[in-house]
C-alpha cells in the first residue's frame, strides 16, 4: 500500500485559514485596519493573511478569534489545528534542494484536489509518467544537473504520483495531444514503455484519458498546456495552473477560471472519447514496433 502524504498541504491550509478569517471579519463588519490594530499589524498584513500568502502566529489567531467573537471551543480548536498544519513543512520539504520555488505551491494544491483536469501538448502528464520517461523529460529541462539531482527530481515525481493511489484519490481527467505520443522522449524504448503504461492507466477507475488526434485540426486549447484543480473545501475556488519554463501562473479569478473551464470542456467533446483511448494507444504502439514512428 502506498505511503500517504498529508492531503492538505501547508499552502491549502493557509488558504483555508485565511478565507475563514476573512469571512469572520466581514461578518463582524470590521475593516482590515481594525483587525490589524488588535494584533499590532498593518492592513496589508491582514490582507496577506486572508489571502494565505504568509504563515500565522498562533497568538495572532487567538487574538483575532476573540475579536471576531468566536466563543465555540470546537471552532476555536479547529482553527488552531489548521493554523499549526499551515505552518508545518509539506511532504515535499525534503526535496527543497531540487524543487523550484514556483512549483512548491502546486504540489500542495495537487495533493489536496478532488478533481484535476489537465491538457498537455508536448509531454505525458507528470502524474502518469514512467520513471524512465520522467528522467528523460527532466534532463531536457535541467541539462546541467548531475546524476544525483536527476535522481532526486525523478524520485519527487514518483512520490507525487502516490496521490492517485490513495483511498480518497482525486479524479484525473487528462487530454493529451497526439504529438506527445509521437515524440520519442528518451528514445523509442522509453516511449514504448510509457505508452504501455498509459494503456494500463486507462483501466484506473479515477483516471480518464483522452487523445486529440492530428486529424482533428485546430481545437479549443490551442494556446498551450494547463491544469484546473478543484478542491473539496467550499471556501477554496478552482485554480488554473499554467507552467512556463522558469515560472508558473496561478489563476483563481472567476472569469479567468471560467474561460479555461470552458476551453477544457470543449476539449473533452472534441477529443476522442475515453473508450477509444486504449485502441488509439495500441495503434501508436504497433506503429512504434513496426518502425514507423
Secondary structure as the mmCIF struct_conf table of DSSP 4:
data_model
#
loop_
_struct_conf.conf_type_id
_struct_conf.id
_struct_conf.beg_label_comp_id
_struct_conf.beg_label_asym_id
_struct_conf.beg_label_seq_id
_struct_conf.end_label_comp_id
_struct_conf.end_label_asym_id
_struct_conf.end_label_seq_id
HELX_LH_PP_P HELX_LH_PP_P1 UNK A 2 UNK A 6
BEND BEND1 UNK A 7 UNK A 8
HELX_RH_AL_P HELX_RH_AL_P1 UNK A 10 UNK A 27
TURN_TY1_P TURN_TY1_P1 UNK A 28 UNK A 29
HELX_RH_AL_P HELX_RH_AL_P2 UNK A 32 UNK A 38
TURN_TY1_P TURN_TY1_P2 UNK A 39 UNK A 40
HELX_RH_AL_P HELX_RH_AL_P3 UNK A 43 UNK A 50
TURN_TY1_P TURN_TY1_P3 UNK A 51 UNK A 52
BEND BEND2 UNK A 54 UNK A 54
HELX_RH_AL_P HELX_RH_AL_P4 UNK A 58 UNK A 67
TURN_TY1_P TURN_TY1_P4 UNK A 68 UNK A 69
HELX_RH_AL_P HELX_RH_AL_P5 UNK A 73 UNK A 87
BEND BEND3 UNK A 88 UNK A 88
HELX_LH_PP_P HELX_LH_PP_P2 UNK A 89 UNK A 90
HELX_RH_3T_P HELX_RH_3T_P1 UNK A 91 UNK A 98
HELX_RH_AL_P HELX_RH_AL_P6 UNK A 101 UNK A 112
STRN STRN1 UNK A 113 UNK A 120
BEND BEND4 UNK A 121 UNK A 123
HELX_RH_3T_P HELX_RH_3T_P2 UNK A 126 UNK A 128
HELX_RH_AL_P HELX_RH_AL_P7 UNK A 131 UNK A 141
TURN_TY1_P TURN_TY1_P5 UNK A 143 UNK A 144
HELX_RH_AL_P HELX_RH_AL_P8 UNK A 147 UNK A 160
HELX_RH_3T_P HELX_RH_3T_P3 UNK A 161 UNK A 165
BEND BEND5 UNK A 166 UNK A 166
TURN_TY1_P TURN_TY1_P6 UNK A 167 UNK A 168
HELX_LH_PP_P HELX_LH_PP_P3 UNK A 169 UNK A 170
STRN STRN2 UNK A 171 UNK A 177
HELX_RH_AL_P HELX_RH_AL_P9 UNK A 178 UNK A 182
BEND BEND6 UNK A 183 UNK A 183
TURN_TY1_P TURN_TY1_P7 UNK A 185 UNK A 186
HELX_RH_AL_P HELX_RH_AL_P10 UNK A 188 UNK A 201
TURN_TY1_P TURN_TY1_P8 UNK A 202 UNK A 203
TURN_TY1_P TURN_TY1_P9 UNK A 205 UNK A 206
STRN STRN3 UNK A 207 UNK A 212
HELX_RH_3T_P HELX_RH_3T_P4 UNK A 214 UNK A 216
BEND BEND7 UNK A 218 UNK A 218
TURN_TY1_P TURN_TY1_P10 UNK A 220 UNK A 223
STRN STRN4 UNK A 226 UNK A 231
BEND BEND8 UNK A 232 UNK A 232
TURN_TY1_P TURN_TY1_P11 UNK A 234 UNK A 235
BEND BEND9 UNK A 236 UNK A 236
HELX_LH_PP_P HELX_LH_PP_P4 UNK A 237 UNK A 238
STRN STRN5 UNK A 239 UNK A 243
BEND BEND10 UNK A 245 UNK A 246
STRN STRN6 UNK A 248 UNK A 251
HELX_RH_AL_P HELX_RH_AL_P11 UNK A 254 UNK A 270
BEND BEND11 UNK A 271 UNK A 271
HELX_LH_PP_P HELX_LH_PP_P5 UNK A 272 UNK A 273
HELX_RH_AL_P HELX_RH_AL_P12 UNK A 274 UNK A 289
TURN_TY1_P TURN_TY1_P12 UNK A 290 UNK A 291
#
